[in-house]
Amino acid sequence: MCNILLWLKEYETIRIARIHVFEKYDERARFIPSGNARLHCSKEAFERYDSELEAVNNALRKQILSVCFEIIEKYGKRVKTNS
């Protein structure tokens, strides 16, 4: 999401309250292994990382969904389709 917001910033100033929630999520989840990195973990480490990630997700889920819907409402109709 942070990359999408960087792309959008090139075209206009983003005026979304609480947009910082994505940076907050990234800060909290940055050092929790994800994707293929998790395949090399022991079962215990995998469970610990999964628990940590779940805590981050639960803490920020409502804020993230709220901001996502606000982004869609503000910018969704500006996307051009090729049809």
N, C-alpha and C positions, 0 to 999 in steps of 0.2 A: 504494500500500500504506500509505503514511503516513496518508492520509485515512481508510482503513478502520480503522487502529489507533486514530486519534483517536475515531472513532465508537464503537469497542468500549470504550474507556476510560470512556465515559459510563456504561456498565453494570456494569463491574467492573474491578478492578485486573488488569492483564495480567501474568501470571507466566510469561514466556518468556525463557529465557537467550538472550543474543545478539540480542535484539530490535533493538538499536541498529544492526544491519547495514543496515536500510532507510535510516536517517538517514545512515549512512556512504556508501551508494550515492548518495543524493540530493546530498550534498555534493560528491562526485566528478563526477557527471554534470550537475549544475545548469547549468553554463555551456557545455555541449556542445549546439548546436542540435539540435532533434528535431522530428518532425512536419512541419507545413507550412513551418516556418522553413528547413528543409533544401532546399526547392524553389527558394529564391532564392540558393543558393550556387553558386559556380563548381565545376567538376569537381574541381579540386585541393582546394578547401576541403571539399567533400563527402567526398572520400577521407580527408582529414586528420581530420575529425570522426568519420567512420566508424571509423577506426583508434583514435581516442581512446575512443570508446564501447565498442568491442570489448575494449580493454584493461581498462576498468572492469568490464564484464560478466564477463570471464574471471577477474579477480581476486576477484570476490565471488559468483560463481554458486553454488558449493557451499554457502557459508554461507547464502545466500538460500533455496535450495531446502530446506535442512535446517530453517530457521526456518519456512518456509511449511508444510512437512509437520507440524511441531510445532503450529502454529496450527490446522491442520485437525484433527489428532488431539484437541486440547484443546477446541476450540470448534465444530467442524463439526456435531456431533450436537445442538447447542443451537439450531440454525437451524430455525425452523418452516416447514413447507411449506403451501401453500394447498390441497393436494389431500386 
